[in-house]
């Protein structure tokens, strides 16, 4: 996770704090796709582009011990959604990596993330000269796949705690967000596993397109 890069140093944040209701509970990132846990696939795509990586998850962190990474819980109570996980990631980055100004987030249930994710998010943000960026594939925006400046964490904290903010696109729209585009075919790089049917489809795609 070191070496020269054509973009600023960035912390990777894997969002694994959801309740996985449509999967009947559990951790979607620990589901195997093509005989590899989805979380391992996510980490393999983020690691070459990131100065460090942390996992945002609630509950017992020991279930992720095999990955050897810090596990940080939401600081906002009651499962306040992905913005709460992003805030915890920004706070963790500020505390442990104060020289790094950026955090790139991705959910733990996306097995086919693109290898150029962080680079293209930075490129889109710089081209538009705005502080935030998120991914889009085809017609679909993916607000949780994004780039976040650490110095906006206090504004995000205020929005979550004082305003009850929960919708990512409402908050990002207040600051300016660039869109980084990827094709949605032959496999959507942001396909996410929400149901057992999705898991079966992801496994099929992983076997049909082993380069993913």
PEVEN-V944588 format. One record per pair of residues at least 6 apart in sequence whose ideal C-beta (glycine too) atoms are under 8 Angstrom apart, sorted by the first residue. I is the first residue (numbers start at 0). GAP is how many residues later the second one is. Records with the same first field share a line. If there is no record, write none. Layout:
# PEVEN-V944588
I: GAP / GAP
This chain:
# PEVEN-V944588
0: 46 / 47 / 49 / 50 / 51 / 52
1: 49
4: 44 / 114
5: 113
6: 111 / 112 / 115 / 116
7: 92 / 93 / 94 / 114
8: 42 / 90 / 91 / 92 / 93
9: 39 / 40 / 41 / 90 / 92 / 93 / 94 / 108 / 112 / 137
10: 39 / 40 / 41 / 42 / 43 / 78 / 81 / 82 / 86 / 89 / 91 / 92 / 93
11: 31 / 34 / 35 / 37 / 38 / 40 / 41 / 42 / 91 / 92 / 93 / 94 / 106
12: 40 / 41 / 42 / 43 / 72 / 73 / 76 / 80 / 90 / 91 / 92 / 93
13: 15 / 25 / 28 / 29 / 32 / 39 / 40 / 41 / 42 / 91 / 92 / 93 / 94
14: 41 / 67 / 70 / 71 / 90 / 91 / 92 / 93 / 129
15: 11 / 12 / 13 / 23 / 39 / 40 / 41 / 48 / 91 / 92
16: 39 / 40 / 41 / 56 / 57 / 62 / 65 / 67 / 68
17: 10 / 61 / 64 / 89 / 91
18: 6 / 60
19: 6 / 7 / 8
21: 172 / 173
22: 8 / 170 / 171 / 172 / 173 / 176
26: 12 / 30 / 36 / 81
27: 10 / 80 / 81 / 165 / 166
28: 8 / 9 / 10 / 13 / 79 / 80
29: 7 / 8 / 9 / 33
30: 6 / 7 / 78 / 162 / 168
31: 6 / 171
32: 8 / 78 / 160 / 166 / 169 / 170 / 173
33: 77 / 169 / 172 / 173 / 176 / 178
35: 170
37: 70 / 71 / 72 / 73 / 155 / 164
38: 16 / 25 / 28 / 69
39: 27
40: 70 / 71 / 72
41: 64 / 65 / 66 / 68 / 69 / 71
42: 10 / 24 / 26
44: 61 / 68 / 69 / 70 / 72
45: 7 / 58 / 60 / 67 / 71 / 72
46: 6
47: 67
48: 55 / 68 / 69 / 70
49: 54 / 68
50: 46 / 49
51: 44 / 45 / 48
52: 16
53: 15 / 16 / 17 / 18 / 35 / 38 / 39
54: 9 / 12 / 14 / 15 / 16 / 17 / 53
55: 15 / 16 / 17 / 18 / 29 / 30 / 32 / 33
56: 7 / 14 / 15 / 16 / 51
57: 15 / 16 / 21
58: 14
60: 10 / 12
63: 7
69: 22 / 26
71: 16 / 17 / 20
72: 15
73: 6 / 10 / 11 / 13 / 14
74: 9 / 12 / 13 / 16
75: 8 / 11 / 12 / 84 / 85
79: 80 / 86
80: 85 / 87
81: 23 / 25 / 61 / 62 / 86
82: 73 / 76 / 77 / 82 / 83 / 85 / 88
83: 76
84: 20
85: 17 / 19 / 60 / 62 / 70 / 82
86: 66 / 69 / 70 / 73
88: 14 / 16 / 59
89: 13 / 58 / 60 / 62 / 63 / 66
90: 62
92: 7 / 10 / 57
93: 56 / 59
99: 50
100: 48 / 49 / 50
101: 20 / 45 / 46 / 47 / 48
102: 44 / 45 / 47
103: 13 / 14 / 17 / 42 / 43 / 44
104: 39 / 40 / 41 / 42 / 43
105: 7 / 11 / 38 / 39
106: 37 / 38 / 85
108: 83 / 84 / 85
109: 35 / 79 / 80 / 81 / 82 / 83
110: 80 / 82 / 91 / 95 / 101
111: 75 / 76 / 77 / 78 / 79 / 90 / 93 / 94 / 100
112: 32 / 76 / 77
113: 6 / 68 / 75
116: 18 / 28
117: 29
119: 60 / 62
120: 12 / 13 / 14 / 25 / 26 / 59
121: 11 / 25
122: 57
123: 9 / 54 / 55 / 56
124: 6 / 7 / 8 / 22 / 53
126: 51
127: 48 / 50
129: 45 / 46 / 47 / 48
130: 18 / 21 / 44 / 45
131: 14 / 15 / 16 / 17 / 20 / 40 / 43 / 44 / 45 / 46
132: 13 / 14 / 44 / 45 / 46 / 47
133: 7 / 8 / 9 / 10 / 11 / 12 / 13 / 38 / 43 / 44 / 45 / 46
134: 6 / 7 / 10 / 11 / 44 / 45 / 46 / 47 / 55
135: 6 / 43 / 44 / 45 / 46
136: 44 / 45 / 46 / 47 / 51 / 52 / 53
137: 45 / 46 / 47 / 50
138: 45
139: 44 / 48 / 50
140: 28 / 38
141: 48
142: 25 / 26 / 29
143: 24
144: 45
145: 22 / 26 / 31
151: 23
154: 20
155: 15
158: 6 / 12
159: 6
164: 6
168: 8
181: 7 / 8
185: 23
186: 18 / 22 / 25
190: 7 / 10 / 11 / 14
191: 6
192: 6 / 9
204: 7
205: 6
